[in-house]
Amino acid sequence: MTSTAERYRRFAREAASRSAVYARWAHDLADDPDAMALIDTLPVACRQPVLILTAARFTGLSPAGDARAWLEGEWDAVEAVARTRATQTNDPRRSSALVAALDGIRAPIALLEVGASIGLGLLVDRYRHRYWRGAEVESTVEPVDDEPDALELDCQLGDGVPAPTHRPEIVWRAGLERRPLALGSPDDERWLRTLIWPEERDRARQLDAALRVAHAHPPRVMAGDAVDGLRSAVADMPDDVVRVIWSPAVLVYLAPEARARFGELARELGDVWVSLDGRRVLPEVAERAAEILPGADDDFVLSRDGRPLAIVAPHGDRIERWAAVGPSESG
Protein backbone atom coordinates (compact mmCIF):
# COMPACT_ATOMS: atom_id res chain seq x y z
CA MET A 1 0.00 0.00 0.00
CA THR A 2 1.28 3.46 -0.90
CA SER A 3 2.16 5.50 2.17
CA THR A 4 0.82 9.01 2.69
CA ALA A 5 4.33 10.42 2.33
CA GLU A 6 4.71 8.68 -1.04
CA ARG A 7 1.36 10.10 -2.17
CA TYR A 8 2.52 13.59 -1.26
CA ARG A 9 5.89 13.17 -3.02
CA ARG A 10 4.15 11.94 -6.17
CA PHE A 11 1.73 14.84 -5.98
CA ALA A 12 4.64 17.27 -5.60
CA ARG A 13 6.17 15.96 -8.83
CA GLU A 14 2.88 16.06 -10.72
CA ALA A 15 1.92 19.51 -9.41
CA ALA A 16 5.23 21.21 -10.21
CA SER A 17 4.17 22.31 -13.71
CA ARG A 18 0.96 23.91 -12.39
CA SER A 19 1.87 25.27 -8.98
CA ALA A 20 5.26 25.84 -7.46
CA VAL A 21 3.51 26.61 -4.18
CA TYR A 22 1.66 23.28 -4.00
CA ALA A 23 4.73 21.36 -5.15
CA ARG A 24 6.80 22.97 -2.38
CA TRP A 25 4.19 22.43 0.30
CA ALA A 26 3.57 18.79 -0.64
CA HIS A 27 7.30 18.04 -0.72
CA ASP A 28 7.86 19.72 2.65
CA LEU A 29 4.96 17.85 4.26
CA ALA A 30 6.14 14.52 2.86
CA ASP A 31 9.53 15.07 4.48
CA ASP A 32 8.04 15.90 7.89
CA PRO A 33 7.12 12.77 9.94
CA ASP A 34 5.09 14.87 12.40
CA ALA A 35 2.97 16.35 9.59
CA MET A 36 2.42 12.89 8.10
CA ALA A 37 1.37 11.57 11.51
CA LEU A 38 -1.26 14.30 11.79
CA ILE A 39 -2.62 13.67 8.30
CA ASP A 40 -2.69 9.91 8.93
CA THR A 41 -5.19 10.44 11.77
CA LEU A 42 -7.75 11.30 9.09
CA PRO A 43 -9.80 8.79 7.09
CA VAL A 44 -7.97 7.79 3.91
CA ALA A 45 -10.35 9.79 1.69
CA CYS A 46 -9.54 12.95 3.67
CA ARG A 47 -5.75 12.64 3.35
CA GLN A 48 -5.49 13.58 -0.32
CA PRO A 49 -3.00 16.38 -0.93
CA VAL A 50 -5.36 18.78 -2.72
CA LEU A 51 -7.88 18.57 0.11
CA ILE A 52 -5.30 19.14 2.86
CA LEU A 53 -3.56 21.99 1.04
CA THR A 54 -6.89 23.65 0.25
CA ALA A 55 -8.01 23.25 3.85
CA ALA A 56 -4.78 24.90 5.00
CA ARG A 57 -5.34 27.85 2.66
CA PHE A 58 -9.02 28.05 3.67
CA THR A 59 -7.97 28.42 7.30
CA GLY A 60 -5.49 31.18 6.51
CA LEU A 61 -2.19 29.80 5.14
CA SER A 62 -0.80 32.24 2.57
CA PRO A 63 1.12 31.12 -0.55
CA ALA A 64 4.31 32.46 1.01
CA GLY A 65 3.76 30.55 4.25
CA ASP A 66 5.20 27.33 5.67
CA ALA A 67 2.76 24.43 5.38
CA ARG A 68 4.52 22.34 8.03
CA ALA A 69 4.38 25.12 10.61
CA TRP A 70 0.77 25.87 9.73
CA LEU A 71 -0.38 22.28 10.20
CA GLU A 72 1.45 22.09 13.52
CA GLY A 73 -0.10 25.30 14.83
CA GLU A 74 -3.55 25.16 13.23
CA TRP A 75 -4.23 21.46 12.96
CA ASP A 76 -7.61 21.54 14.71
CA ALA A 77 -8.96 24.04 12.17
CA VAL A 78 -7.39 22.24 9.18
CA GLU A 79 -8.69 18.89 10.39
CA ALA A 80 -12.23 20.22 10.80
CA VAL A 81 -12.25 21.51 7.23
CA ALA A 82 -10.73 18.32 5.80
CA ARG A 83 -13.36 16.18 7.56
CA THR A 84 -16.33 18.25 6.41
CA ARG A 85 -15.33 19.48 2.95
CA ALA A 86 -14.54 17.73 -0.33
CA THR A 87 -12.60 18.53 -3.49
CA GLN A 88 -15.72 19.77 -5.27
CA THR A 89 -13.88 21.69 -7.96
CA ASN A 90 -16.58 23.01 -10.29
CA ASP A 91 -14.64 23.88 -13.45
CA PRO A 92 -16.94 25.24 -16.17
CA ARG A 93 -14.34 24.39 -18.83
CA ARG A 94 -15.39 20.73 -18.67
CA SER A 95 -18.68 21.74 -20.26
CA SER A 96 -16.82 22.27 -23.56
CA ALA A 97 -16.25 18.50 -23.69
CA LEU A 98 -19.95 17.94 -22.98
CA VAL A 99 -20.90 20.18 -25.93
CA ALA A 100 -18.64 18.05 -28.13
CA ALA A 101 -20.18 14.80 -26.88
CA LEU A 102 -23.73 16.07 -27.52
CA ASP A 103 -23.03 17.70 -30.88
CA GLY A 104 -25.05 15.12 -32.82
CA ILE A 105 -28.23 15.52 -30.77
CA ARG A 106 -30.84 17.73 -32.44
CA ALA A 107 -33.63 17.28 -29.91
CA PRO A 108 -34.58 18.84 -26.57
CA ILE A 109 -32.40 17.60 -23.70
CA ALA A 110 -32.96 17.02 -20.00
CA LEU A 111 -29.53 17.27 -18.34
CA LEU A 112 -28.68 15.63 -15.02
CA GLU A 113 -25.14 16.23 -13.76
CA VAL A 114 -23.83 13.84 -11.12
CA GLY A 115 -21.28 15.37 -8.76
CA ALA A 116 -22.58 18.83 -9.62
CA SER A 117 -20.99 20.72 -6.71
CA ILE A 118 -22.62 24.17 -6.89
CA GLY A 119 -24.05 23.57 -10.38
CA LEU A 120 -21.81 25.54 -12.77
CA GLY A 121 -21.57 22.64 -15.22
CA LEU A 122 -25.33 22.68 -15.68
CA LEU A 123 -25.11 26.10 -17.34
CA VAL A 124 -23.30 24.71 -20.38
CA ASP A 125 -25.64 26.47 -22.83
CA ARG A 126 -25.10 29.87 -21.18
CA TYR A 127 -21.37 29.92 -21.90
CA ARG A 128 -19.73 30.87 -25.19
CA HIS A 129 -17.56 27.93 -26.32
CA ARG A 130 -14.75 28.75 -28.71
CA TYR A 131 -12.97 25.80 -30.30
CA TRP A 132 -9.48 26.54 -31.56
CA ARG A 133 -7.27 24.67 -33.96
CA GLY A 134 -3.83 26.07 -33.47
CA ALA A 135 -4.02 29.87 -33.59
CA GLU A 136 -7.39 30.00 -35.38
CA VAL A 137 -10.94 29.70 -34.04
CA GLU A 138 -12.49 26.71 -35.82
CA SER A 139 -16.01 27.15 -34.46
CA THR A 140 -17.97 29.07 -31.85
CA VAL A 141 -21.03 27.73 -30.07
CA GLU A 142 -22.98 30.77 -28.94
CA PRO A 143 -24.88 30.88 -25.63
CA VAL A 144 -28.63 30.83 -25.38
CA ASP A 145 -30.16 34.31 -25.77
CA ASP A 146 -26.83 35.38 -27.36
CA GLU A 147 -25.75 37.00 -24.09
CA PRO A 148 -23.00 39.47 -25.09
CA ASP A 149 -21.17 39.25 -21.76
CA ALA A 150 -21.30 35.47 -21.48
CA LEU A 151 -18.31 33.64 -20.06
CA GLU A 152 -16.04 32.60 -22.95
CA LEU A 153 -14.44 29.19 -22.67
CA ASP A 154 -11.60 28.30 -25.02
CA CYS A 155 -10.96 24.70 -26.00
CA GLN A 156 -8.02 23.65 -28.18
CA LEU A 157 -8.67 20.85 -30.70
CA GLY A 158 -6.07 18.33 -31.75
CA ASP A 159 -5.56 17.09 -35.31
CA GLY A 160 -8.61 15.29 -36.62
CA VAL A 161 -10.89 16.33 -33.75
CA PRO A 162 -14.23 17.54 -35.17
CA ALA A 163 -15.21 21.08 -34.17
CA PRO A 164 -18.60 21.20 -32.39
CA THR A 165 -21.12 23.54 -33.98
CA HIS A 166 -24.43 22.90 -32.19
CA ARG A 167 -25.57 24.30 -28.87
CA PRO A 168 -27.48 21.64 -26.91
CA GLU A 169 -31.13 22.56 -26.44
CA ILE A 170 -31.49 22.07 -22.69
CA VAL A 171 -35.08 22.33 -21.51
CA TRP A 172 -34.61 20.80 -18.05
CA ARG A 173 -31.55 20.63 -15.83
CA ALA A 174 -30.62 19.53 -12.33
CA GLY A 175 -27.59 18.34 -10.41
CA LEU A 176 -27.06 15.48 -7.98
CA GLU A 177 -24.46 16.00 -5.25
CA ARG A 178 -23.82 14.21 -1.98
CA ARG A 179 -23.09 17.51 -0.19
CA PRO A 180 -24.30 20.34 -2.42
CA LEU A 181 -22.65 23.72 -2.10
CA ALA A 182 -25.09 26.58 -1.68
CA LEU A 183 -25.08 29.36 -4.22
CA GLY A 184 -24.94 32.61 -2.26
CA SER A 185 -23.23 31.06 0.76
CA PRO A 186 -20.04 33.10 1.40
CA ASP A 187 -18.25 30.08 2.90
CA ASP A 188 -19.24 27.70 0.10
CA GLU A 189 -18.29 30.15 -2.64
CA ARG A 190 -15.00 30.91 -0.85
CA TRP A 191 -14.31 27.16 -0.67
CA LEU A 192 -14.77 26.90 -4.44
CA ARG A 193 -12.37 29.80 -4.97
CA THR A 194 -9.83 28.25 -2.60
CA LEU A 195 -9.93 24.97 -4.54
CA ILE A 196 -8.30 26.80 -7.44
CA TRP A 197 -4.53 26.46 -7.16
CA PRO A 198 -2.66 29.60 -6.08
CA GLU A 199 -1.08 30.55 -9.42
CA GLU A 200 -4.16 29.85 -11.59
CA ARG A 201 -5.48 33.38 -11.91
CA ASP A 202 -7.29 32.77 -15.21
CA ARG A 203 -9.24 29.93 -13.64
CA ALA A 204 -10.13 32.19 -10.72
CA ARG A 205 -11.52 34.79 -13.11
CA GLN A 206 -13.49 32.13 -14.98
CA LEU A 207 -14.96 30.85 -11.73
CA ASP A 208 -16.06 34.34 -10.71
CA ALA A 209 -17.68 34.85 -14.12
CA ALA A 210 -19.44 31.47 -13.94
CA LEU A 211 -20.74 32.27 -10.46
CA ARG A 212 -22.22 35.51 -11.81
CA VAL A 213 -24.04 33.49 -14.48
CA ALA A 214 -25.27 31.07 -11.81
CA HIS A 215 -26.60 33.90 -9.65
CA ALA A 216 -28.54 35.20 -12.65
CA HIS A 217 -29.81 31.71 -13.59
CA PRO A 218 -29.66 29.57 -10.42
CA PRO A 219 -29.31 25.86 -11.20
CA ARG A 220 -31.08 23.26 -9.11
CA VAL A 221 -28.79 20.85 -7.24
CA MET A 222 -30.35 17.99 -5.27
CA ALA A 223 -28.71 16.23 -2.33
CA GLY A 224 -28.14 12.56 -2.96
CA ASP A 225 -25.69 9.74 -3.47
CA ALA A 226 -24.42 9.12 -7.00
CA VAL A 227 -25.68 5.53 -6.96
CA ASP A 228 -28.48 5.36 -4.42
CA GLY A 229 -29.94 8.72 -5.44
CA LEU A 230 -29.73 8.32 -9.20
CA ARG A 231 -33.06 6.59 -9.77
CA SER A 232 -35.09 9.22 -7.89
CA ALA A 233 -33.19 12.04 -9.62
CA VAL A 234 -33.90 10.59 -13.06
CA ALA A 235 -37.55 10.14 -12.10
CA ASP A 236 -37.85 13.95 -12.05
CA MET A 237 -36.75 14.20 -15.69
CA PRO A 238 -39.44 14.68 -18.34
CA ASP A 239 -40.16 11.74 -20.66
CA ASP A 240 -40.51 13.49 -24.02
CA VAL A 241 -36.87 14.61 -24.29
CA VAL A 242 -33.41 13.06 -24.57
CA ARG A 243 -32.39 12.30 -20.99
CA VAL A 244 -28.65 12.93 -20.60
CA ILE A 245 -26.72 11.84 -17.51
CA TRP A 246 -23.36 13.66 -17.23
CA SER A 247 -20.67 12.48 -14.77
CA PRO A 248 -17.53 14.63 -15.12
CA ALA A 249 -14.50 13.53 -13.08
CA VAL A 250 -16.58 12.22 -10.19
CA LEU A 251 -16.57 8.42 -10.48
CA VAL A 252 -12.98 8.17 -9.25
CA TYR A 253 -14.32 9.00 -5.79
CA LEU A 254 -16.53 5.89 -5.78
CA ALA A 255 -15.42 2.38 -4.91
CA PRO A 256 -14.94 0.17 -8.01
CA GLU A 257 -18.13 -1.81 -7.38
CA ALA A 258 -20.10 1.45 -7.00
CA ARG A 259 -18.68 2.73 -10.30
CA ALA A 260 -19.83 -0.43 -12.05
CA ARG A 261 -23.29 -0.14 -10.53
CA PHE A 262 -23.48 3.54 -11.51
CA GLY A 263 -22.65 2.67 -15.13
CA GLU A 264 -25.38 0.04 -15.19
CA LEU A 265 -27.95 2.47 -13.80
CA ALA A 266 -26.90 5.35 -16.06
CA ARG A 267 -27.42 3.21 -19.16
CA GLU A 268 -30.68 1.78 -17.83
CA LEU A 269 -32.25 5.06 -16.70
CA GLY A 270 -30.93 7.59 -19.20
CA ASP A 271 -30.99 7.85 -22.97
CA VAL A 272 -27.39 9.08 -23.11
CA TRP A 273 -24.64 8.75 -20.50
CA VAL A 274 -21.61 11.02 -20.96
CA SER A 275 -18.65 10.68 -18.62
CA LEU A 276 -15.18 12.22 -18.30
CA ASP A 277 -12.80 10.07 -16.27
CA GLY A 278 -9.20 9.07 -15.85
CA ARG A 279 -8.35 6.25 -18.22
CA ARG A 280 -8.21 3.64 -15.44
CA VAL A 281 -11.44 4.63 -13.65
CA LEU A 282 -13.89 2.67 -15.84
CA PRO A 283 -12.39 -0.70 -16.90
CA GLU A 284 -14.84 -1.16 -19.77
CA VAL A 285 -13.98 2.24 -21.23
CA ALA A 286 -10.27 1.65 -20.62
CA GLU A 287 -10.36 -1.65 -22.50
CA ARG A 288 -12.05 -0.10 -25.52
CA ALA A 289 -9.86 3.01 -25.38
CA ALA A 290 -6.74 0.84 -25.47
CA GLU A 291 -7.82 -0.30 -28.94
CA ILE A 292 -9.00 2.96 -30.52
CA LEU A 293 -7.44 5.71 -28.35
CA PRO A 294 -4.15 4.33 -27.01
CA GLY A 295 -2.21 6.65 -24.76
CA ALA A 296 -0.85 7.25 -21.30
CA ASP A 297 -2.36 5.90 -18.08
CA ASP A 298 -3.00 9.43 -16.80
CA ASP A 299 -5.12 10.40 -19.83
CA PHE A 300 -8.71 11.49 -19.27
CA VAL A 301 -11.22 9.79 -21.56
CA LEU A 302 -14.53 11.31 -22.67
CA SER A 303 -17.03 8.50 -23.19
CA ARG A 304 -20.63 8.10 -24.25
CA ASP A 305 -22.64 5.08 -23.10
CA GLY A 306 -19.38 3.36 -22.19
CA ARG A 307 -17.80 3.95 -25.59
CA PRO A 308 -14.66 6.14 -25.65
CA LEU A 309 -15.01 9.29 -27.75
CA ALA A 310 -11.90 11.33 -27.10
CA ILE A 311 -8.81 12.03 -25.04
CA VAL A 312 -9.51 15.26 -23.15
CA ALA A 313 -7.47 17.38 -20.76
CA PRO A 314 -8.68 16.84 -17.17
CA HIS A 315 -10.29 20.30 -17.00
CA GLY A 316 -11.73 20.21 -20.52
CA ASP A 317 -9.63 22.94 -22.14
CA ARG A 318 -8.16 20.57 -24.77
CA ILE A 319 -9.67 17.76 -26.82
CA GLU A 320 -6.52 16.06 -27.97
CA ARG A 321 -7.72 13.08 -30.00
CA TRP A 322 -11.08 11.82 -31.23
CA ALA A 323 -12.11 8.22 -31.82
CA ALA A 324 -12.64 7.26 -35.46
CA VAL A 325 -16.27 6.42 -34.76
CA GLY A 326 -18.19 9.22 -33.01
CA PRO A 327 -21.60 9.19 -31.33
CA SER A 328 -24.66 8.39 -33.34
CA GLU A 329 -27.40 10.98 -33.53
CA SER A 330 -30.24 10.85 -31.06
CA GLY A 331 -33.71 12.33 -31.25
N, C-alpha and C positions, 0 to 999 in steps of 0.2 A: 504494500500500500504506500502511495506517495505521501511523504510527510508534509506538514504545513509549511515548513521552511523550504522544501523543494518546490512546492506550489508557488511560493512567493518569489523564489529565484527565477523560476520559469516565467512568471508574470513580468518580472523586471526586465528580462530579455525581450519579451514580446512587446512590452509597452514602450520601450526606448524610442521607437520611431514616432510615437504619438505624443509622449509626455515625458520629458526629462524629470519632472517633479515626481510622477508616479513611479518611474523606474528607480529613482534614488530612494524614495520612501520604502518601496517593496524590498529593495536590496538591503537597506539598513535594518528593516524589521527581521528579515530572514537571518541576518547575522547576529541577532540579539536573542539569546535563549529566554530571557525574562519576557520579552514581547511575545515570543512564540508560545510561552506557557500561558500567558493571558488569553491569547486568541484561541488556544486549544481548549479553554474552558467552555467555549461556545459550541452549539450543535454544528456539525460538519457544514451544513448548508449556510451557516452564518459566518464561516471563516474565510469566504472567498475574498481575494484581495480588493476587488473593486468596491465591495460592500464595506469593508473595514476602512479603506482609505476615504471613501465618501462619508462614512459616519464620522471620521476624525475631522474632516473639513466642515461637516454640518455642525459639529460642536465647537468649531472655532479655530482649528489648525489652519494657518495661512500657508500659501505655497512656499514661502521662505523658511517655514518652521521645521522643527525636528520631530519626525513622526514617533521615534522611540521615546523621547521625553514626553511627548503629548500623551501617548498611550499610558505611560507610567503615572502621569499626574491626573489624567482625566478619564481613566478607564471606566469608571461607573457610568459616565455620560455616554461614552463611545459604545459600551456594551448595551446600554438601554436602546440606543438607536439601531445597532446591529441586530438585536433580537426582535425589533418591532417593524423594521423597514425592509424593503427588498430592492434589488436592482431593477427597478421598473422604468428603465430608460425608454422614453417615448419619442423615438426619432422619426419625424415626419418624412425623412428621405426614403424610408423603406416603402412608402406608398408609391414611389415611382416604379418599383418592381411589381407591385400589385396592378398598376395600370397596364404594364406590359403583359402580365399574365391574363388579364381580362380583355385584351384588345380585340379578340374575335367575337365577343358577346355583344349583340345588337338588340338587347331586350332589357326591360327594367330589372334592376338587381336589388335584392335585400342583402345587406352586408352585415355579417356578424364577425367581429374581431375577438379572438380569444387571446387573453393576456393584454388587454387594451390599456392598462395603466389609467391615464386620465382621459384617453379617448382621441388623441390627436391623429392617429392613423385612420380613424373613421371619417375624417374630413378630406379624404383623398381627392374628391371632385371639387374642392374649394381651393386647391393649390394649383399654381401654374407649373406644369412639368415641361422642362426643356431637355430634349435628348440631343446630345452632342456626339458627333463623330470627328474626333480630332479637334480642330479649332473652329469647326463650323456646326451651327445648329441644324440638325437633320429634321427634327419635327418639334412642334410645340402643341401640347394638349392644354387647351385653355380651360380655366375654371368655370363652373356654373355661374350664370349671371354676368360673365365676363368682368369680374371684379378687377378694376385697374390696379389696386394696391395689394393684390393677392400675393401670398408668399410664393416666391419662385424657387423651385427645386431643380437643380442641374444634375443630370445623370449622363455619364459618359458611356458610349456604346463601343464594344469591341468589334473587330472585323466580322462581318456576316450576321451581326445581331440586328434583327428587324427593328425599325423605329416605330414605336407605338403612335397611332394617330387618333384614336377614339377615346373620348372621355366616357367612363362608365356612367350609365344612367341609374344612379342610386336613389331609390324611392323609399327605402326603409333602412335604418342603420342602428346598431346597438353594439355595445362591447360587453364582454364577460371577463371578470377579473376577480381573483380571490380576495384581494384587499384593494378595492378601487381608491384611487386618489381623487380628492374632491376639488373640482374646478372652483376657484375663488378662495380656497383655503391657503392662507399665506405660508403655513408650514409645508403643505403638500407641494405647492408650486416651488417653494425654495428647495425642497428635496429634489425635484426634477432638475432644477438648475444646477444643483450641486453634483448630480450624477454626471454632468458634462465635465470632461477632464480639464484640468486647469488651463492648458494652452489653447483649447479649442474655442476660440472666440467666435468664429463663423457659426459653429453649431449653437452657441449660446444665443446669437442673434436670431437664428432660425427658430429656436425654441420660443423665444419671446414673441416672434411674429406669429407662430402657430398658436400660441396661447391667446393672442388677440383674436384670431379667427375663431377659436373655440369659445371665447367669451361672447362673441357676436352670434354664434350658432352652436349652442351647447349640445354636445353629443350625450347620449344616454349610455351609461356604463352600469351594468348589473353586477352585484356581488354573487360569486359562485365559483365552484371548482371547475377546472377545464374539462374534466371527465364527468364527474357526477352532476354538474350543472348544465352540461351541454344540451341534453334532451329538452329540458324546460325552456332554455334560451331559444332553441330552434322552434319550439312550439309557438313562440310569439311572432315568428316571421310569417308574412302573408304567403298564400299558396299560389297566387297567379303571377309569380315573378321567378327569376332565377335566384335561388338561395345559395349565396356564397359564404363559405366559412373560411376565414383568413387567420392563420396562426403564424405570425412573424417572430422568429427567434425566441419562442417561449417553450417549446417542447423539451428542450435540453434540461429544463428545471423539473421535469417529471421523471419518475422511475421508468426504466425500459418497458415494463409490463403496462404501465399507465399510458405511455406513448403509443404502444400497439393498440390498446383499447380505444384511445382517442382517434386514431386513424380509422379504425373500424366504424366508430360512431359518425365521424365526419363524412365518410362516404355513404353511410346508410341514411343519414338525416339531411344532408345537404345535396344540392345539385352539382356544386363545384366546391372542391376543397383546394385552397391555395396555401402553401406553406413555404417558409424561408428558414432553413435550418443548416447547421454545420453538417458537413458531408456524412459524418458518422452517427448522427442523431437518429435517423430513420433507416434501419438496415435495408428495407425494401428499396427505398430511393437510392441508397448508396450502391446497392448491387446493380441497379439499372444505370446509374450515373457512371459506374466504372466502365461500362460498355460504350456509352455514347457521349459522355462528358468526362473523360479521364482527367485527373488533376491531383492536386495536393490534398492531404488529409484535412487541412485547415480551411479548405474552400467552404463557402456557403452555397447551397443548392436551392434554387427556386423550383418548386414542384407543383404540379396540378394533378389532383386525384392519384397521388403516389407516383406519377411519372415525372422524371426530371425535365425541366424546361431550359434552365440556364445556370451558369455560374455567376453569382452576384456578390459584390462586396458586402460585408456584414451589415453595413448601414444603408445599403441601397443606392449609393451614389455612382456605382459602376455596374453595368451588365457586361461581363467580360466575354462570355461565350454562350451561344444559343444552340440547343439541340436541333438536329436536322429536321425532326418532326415536331412541330409546334402543337398547340391545343386546337382541338376541333371547335367549330363554332357552336354556340348554344343559343337557344331561343329563336 
